[in-house]
Amino acid sequence: MSSKHSTSVRRSMLAFLFAIGLTSAALAETKPVNMAFSDPGNSADASVTIQFQDTTKDIHDPNSYRYVDVTIPANSNAQQKRDAIARKLRTSGYTVNDVGDNGLTMPFIDSKVRVYFYNYGTMEHDVMTCAAPAAGAVQFTGFFEPFTPTRQPAIFTAGIVTDVGELSATISAQELNFQTDGPIICQALFQRLAPRAPQYGAQINYAGDRLDVYFDPAYTVTQGGVIWGTTSPSEGCSGNLTLELPQLALSVDGLVAGGRVTLTCEGDRPAEEVSFYYSFTTGNTFIASLNVTLDLQNPIFIGRARADSNGVATLVRTVPRNARGATVHFQAAAFEKLSPVVTERVR
């Protein structure tokens, strides 16, 4: 795909995303999820899968996932691909509206859902957005054929969309010396995207064969999303959006110098571990083991506690005697879950 054509396609994608007005969900607990597609490159039938994951359930629970598999006929254009996906989503019970020639919107997606889009040899790039997403990711899993069917070096694409605009990067197999394993692709794209992401209200973290994206809600009032794709015929390229992170509720009681402070976190699943942190400064810190970004700068780990049968985890610690007067920021986290920051002054 030429640079000029690629830029034109992405501009048309962004134009349609602005046009549909992503200011609010139609219902309090739903959000519109929007997708836009470029021309597929598959000369034989290929497929995509859209997966909806209920983030309130255990990730190992098969009932937390719903799959929609779509065949993309050979030599389709972007509109034909969109039409095939829209038809299958509608027959699977989803409300879908066509937008422009190459886009669609699903206006009533439960906000407690993570939406995945997997490409299986369709050889193009796609965009997915929603208003105020919590997080997103672009993934390149496994080894990718370094050449297109016409023997050109394959191109790999990743990027983000926020209210500021679009930030995207591409890298060719030739630039990678034809070493096209997923982690190598992601590392190269990370190096091009991560330094500029904060200007767009996002943080990008390298996670092996995946780029994790976290959005500042001040920059995604109308839209936030991810861009992903490849011209390689291999499977393994995907993008996803987490519409909302499940919220934990944290309370801090008895923050007195020399006394015992009680940290109580509610809203977790029974028997799941909750980690507690504090800091003297707010900011952003990624915790890879939990796949969350704390709203704390240089957080200090306090300890862990396991949630009881009611989903409540409690941790008790001694407050240093010399801490009187200090302002402390606390936050609790479990896997892909966060509490709001609680700020208290030591009495």
C-alpha positions, -999 to 999 in steps of 0.1 A, spaced: 0 0 0 15 33 -10 20 60 17 -3 84 -2 -31 58 -5 -26 48 32 -29 84 43 -60 89 23 -77 58 37 -69 68 73 -82 104 67 -115 90 54 -117 67 85 -112 97 108 -137 118 89 -164 93 95 -155 88 131 -159 125 138 -191 127 117 -211 102 138 -208 123 170 -195 101 198 -205 124 226 -225 100 247 -240 65 248 -276 61 240 -281 44 273 -263 50 306 -246 15 306 -238 12 269 -214 28 245 -212 31 207 -183 12 193 -171 23 158 -151 5 132 -136 15 99 -119 -6 73 -95 -3 44 -95 -25 13 -86 -61 21 -57 -77 2 -68 -113 3 -71 -130 -31 -87 -161 -15 -115 -162 11 -103 -151 45 -119 -143 78 -122 -119 108 -135 -126 143 -151 -100 165 -150 -111 202 -169 -95 230 -155 -102 265 -175 -95 297 -149 -79 319 -169 -85 351 -164 -123 348 -132 -143 352 -111 -143 321 -109 -181 322 -147 -185 322 -157 -195 287 -191 -179 293 -175 -145 295 -168 -145 257 -190 -142 227 -176 -147 191 -188 -135 157 -169 -151 128 -171 -134 94 -159 -147 61 -144 -120 39 -147 -130 3 -117 -129 -20 -110 -95 -37 -135 -76 -16 -132 -38 -12 -136 -19 21 -173 -15 16 -179 -51 8 -159 -61 39 -179 -37 60 -212 -51 46 -202 -87 53 -193 -78 89 -224 -57 95 -247 -85 82 -231 -111 105 -233 -88 135 -270 -81 128 -278 -118 125 -259 -123 158 -283 -99 175 -263 -67 175 -277 -33 163 -254 -20 136 -256 12 115 -235 17 84 -214 49 83 -201 62 50 -186 37 25 -163 18 49 -175 22 85 -200 10 110 -212 18 145 -226 -6 171 -245 20 193 -255 -2 222 -225 -22 234 -224 -30 271 -198 -7 287 -185 -36 308 -172 -53 276 -138 -55 259 -141 -58 221 -115 -76 201 -111 -77 163 -89 -105 149 -77 -105 113 -70 -139 97 -51 -132 65 -72 -102 52 -41 -80 47 -53 -45 56 -55 -21 85 -85 -12 106 -96 14 132 -118 9 163 -129 37 186 -155 46 213 -160 76 236 -138 76 266 -123 41 264 -103 29 294 -76 10 274 -68 -7 242 -42 -29 226 -26 -39 193 -12 -74 190 10 -93 165 10 -129 176 35 -154 162 56 -152 131 45 -132 101 53 -140 65 76 -111 55 63 -108 20 30 -99 4 16 -123 -23 32 -100 -49 66 -104 -31 68 -69 -17 80 -65 19 51 -67 42 40 -36 61 30 -36 98 8 -8 112 -1 4 147 -15 36 162 -40 54 184 -68 79 179 -78 105 205 -95 139 204 -61 154 195 -61 133 163 -44 102 149 -9 90 157 2 60 137 34 43 126 43 17 100 74 -5 96 83 -28 67 97 -63 69 127 -50 51 134 -25 79 133 -54 103 158 -74 82 129 -97 76 128 -108 112 91 -106 116 82 -123 149 55 -105 168 77 -92 196 102 -77 171 74 -60 152 59 -46 184 92 -34 197 99 -14 165 64 1 164 67 9 202 99 29 196 81 50 170 49 55 188 56 57 226 77 90 227 48 109 210 18 92 226 16 115 257 10 145 233 -21 126 223 -33 118 258 -21 82 258 5 60 273 18 30 252 35 1 270 55 -27 252 43 -61 263 61 -85 241 39 -93 212 14 -66 223 13 -29 226 -10 -18 255 -26 16 253 -40 36 282 -60 68 276 -62 100 296 -100 106 297 -94 143 293 -82 136 257 -109 110 248 -142 128 255 -155 121 220 -132 93 208 -103 71 217 -92 40 198 -65 19 182 -53 13 146 -38 -20 136 -30 -40 105 -6 -57 82 -2 -65 45 13 -99 54 -9 -128 46 -2 -144 80 -28 -146 108 -22 -131 142 -29 -94 139 -56 -79 162 -68 -48 180 -90 -44 211 -107 -18 232 -117 -20 268 -147 3 271 -145 6 309 -123 -9 336 -142 -26 363 -141 -3 393 -130 -12 428 -140 9 458 -113 18 483 -117 33 518 -89 43 542 -96 44 579 -75 53 609 -46 71 592 -30 83 624 8 86 630 19 56 651 -16 40 648 -31 12 626 -46 21 593 -72 -1 576 -74 -3 538 -107 -18 526 -114 -27 490 -148 -37 477 -160 -49 443 -136 -77 435 -144 -114 428 -143 -137 459 -108 -152 465 -90 -128 441 -60 -109 454 -60 -72 457 -28 -51 458 -26 -19 477 -2 10 469 5 45 482 25 75 469 31 111 478 25 122 441 -1 113 415 10 104 380 10 72 358 28 39 365 22 7 346 20 -25 366 26 -53 341 16 -81 364 -19 -66 368 -21 -50 334 -32 -17 348 -18 18 350 -19 33 385 -27 70 389 4 73 412 39 84 405 66 61 420 40 40 439 51 21 470 36 -14 474 19 -18 507 7 -54 505 -19 -78 492 -51 -92 506 -75 -118 493 -111 -109 488 -136 -127 510 -169 -143 498 -185 -109 495 -156 -95 473 -141 -75 502 -103 -74 508 -89 -58 539 -53 -49 548 -41 -34 581 -7 -17 585 11 4 610 16 41 602 51 55 609 52 79 639 71 105 618 44 106 591 22 132 608 10 159 584 19 141 553 -5 139 524 -8 104 510 -24 90 479 -37 54 481 -50 31 453 -61 -5 451 -57 -28 421 -65 -63 409 -60 -78 375 -73 -52 350 -92 -34 378 -85 -2 397 -100 19 424 -101 56 423 -72 73 442 -81 81 478 -61 110 493 -58 114 530 -37 135 554 -19 117 582 -33 129 615 
